[in-house]
């Protein structure tokens, strides 16, 4: 398994190394969800990987494995209205900071997928495509993705006409057709995203 970045010698003295990732930066609807995960030192698992490389069934199975084996997990949501107010990058960073605050024990080093967090307080490193390099980030990606997908299924049950179970809020043609037919949902659709700016919520 290639997810061994966390095993590099420079991390040998950090006992509580957290991985952080998000799900939902790109969709037109729903929250952005961030997860922070601390796995035991030296932990490896042959099938934990970047969530995008896994099937939904594999993610669900590994979600339970990570919940069982992790030393600590934090999960945070930032909703569509906040995304519209502060922009998606700022919202992603807010969710990541909130997820990290939930960790007990607190991390002594943080590995993040792509971004860094100003004024975090802990030592940190952002890795491009980090969810395919470091197991703690991959574990966080799975927790974030499964959590968000489950939330979008709840939205589907509340608003079945939009078929959130089918597209999870992403910008598919079908989703666009449903927005055109029914209009965007206040507080759920991200009105600051370019494809939605043509709609006016009344």
N, C-alpha and C positions, 0 to 999 in steps of 0.2 A: 504494500500500500504506500502511495507516495505522499501522504499527508504527514510529513515529519518535520516541518519547519520549526515547530515548537521544541524539537529535540536538539537544536543547534547549541553549541557550547555556551554562547552568550546568555542563554536562558537558564543555565544549570542552577543558579542560585535563587531562582524565583519559584517559590512553592505554589503560589496561587496565581497561575497565569490564565487570564480570561480571554476568551474569544468573543468577538462581537460581530453581528451581521444584522441585516434588515431584510424584510420582504415588503414589497409594495411601493417602491419609489415610482414606478412607471404607470400604474393604473390610473384610470380616470375617476375611479370611485373607491370608497372605503379608506381605511386608515393606513398609515405606514406603521409597521410593527418591527420593533427591534428586540433582539434577544442577546443576552450575555450569559456565557456558560464557563464555569471552571470545572475541568475534568481532573481526576487524580494525576499526580505527577507520573510521567512515563506511560500514561494510558494510551492504548491503541485498540482499534476495532477494524476488522477487515472490510466492513461494508459502509462505515460512515464516510460520506463524501459530500461534495457540493450538492446542495438540495436540487439544483437545476438538472443534475445528471441522474437523478433518481425518479422512479415512478411514485405516484401518490401512495400506493400500497407500501413501497419500501420506506418512504418518509414516515408513514404512520407507525410502522414497526420500529424504526430507529428512534422516533420520538420517545417511545416507551423505554427503549434501551438507555437513551441519554438521561431521561428523567430518573431512571433507576440508578445509574452509575455516577452521575455528576455530583460534585461536591456542593455546587450552588448554581442556581438558574435564576435569572431575572428577565422579565418580559414587560415591555411597555408599548402602548399605543399612542399615536398622535392622530387626531381625527381630521377629516377633510376640511372643516372650517379653519382649523389652525394651520393646515398646509396652505390654504388660500391666503391666510393672513401673513405668514412669515416665510413662505416658499418651501419647496420640498426638501432642499438640502438642509436648511435650518431645522425643519421638522424632523428629518432623519437624525440629525445630531442630537436634538432634544430627546427623541425616543431612546437613542443609545445611552445618553447620560442617565436617563431615568432607569433604564434596565440595569446599568452598572451599579446604581445606588442601592438596588435591591439585594446585591450579592453579600452573603455572609458565609464564609469570611470575605473581607474586602480583597480585591486583587492587588498584587504587588507589581504586576505588569499586564498590559492590555494589548492584544493583537486585534486589529480591526480590518475589515474588508474595505480597502480602497481609501477610506476617509481617515482623518485624525480629528481629535476633539480638543479644541482650544480650552485652556484652563481646566483640564481634567483633574490634575493633581497627582495622578498615577503616571508612571512611565508607560509609554505607549509606542506603537509602531503601526502605521497603515500599510497594508500589503495589497498591491494590485492583484486581482483574482485570488485574494487570500483564502477564499473558501475552497480553492483547489490546491492549497499549499499547506495549510495548518489545520490539524484536526479540531482544535477548539473553535476556530471560525466556522468550519464545516458543521460542527454540532450546533452552533448558534444559528446557522442558516436553516437547518432542519427545524429547530424549535420555532423560529420566526415564521417560516413558510407554513408549517402545519397549523400554528396558532391563527395566522391570518386566513388561511383557507377555511378553517372551521368558523371563523367569524363571518366570512362571506357567505357560508352556507346558512348562517342565522339570518343574514340580510335577505337571502333568497326566500326563506320561509316567511319573512315579514313582507317582502315585495316580490312575489313570484313572477309577476309580469316582466320583470327586468332580466330574469334568468341568470342571476349572479352565480348560480351553481355551474353554469356553462362557461363563463368567461372570467369569473373572479374579479370583475371590475376593470379588466384590461381593455385596451382600445381596439377591439375587434369590429368588423363590419356589422356583425349581429348586434353587438352592444350599441353601436352608433344608431342602428335602425330602431332599437328599443327606446333610446333617448329621444330620437326624432318623433316616435309615435306617442310616447307618454310624457315627455319632458324630463329634465333632470330632477333628481330628488334633493331637496334642500338638506344640507348637512351631510350628505352622503357622496354626491358628485363634487368633484374638484373644479369649481367654476373658474379658477385661475389658469387651468390648463387650456392651451390654445384651442383644441377642438370643441371645448365647451363654452368658449366666450361668445359664440354666436347665439346661445340660448339665454333667455331672460327668465329668471324665476320670479313669478308673480305671487 
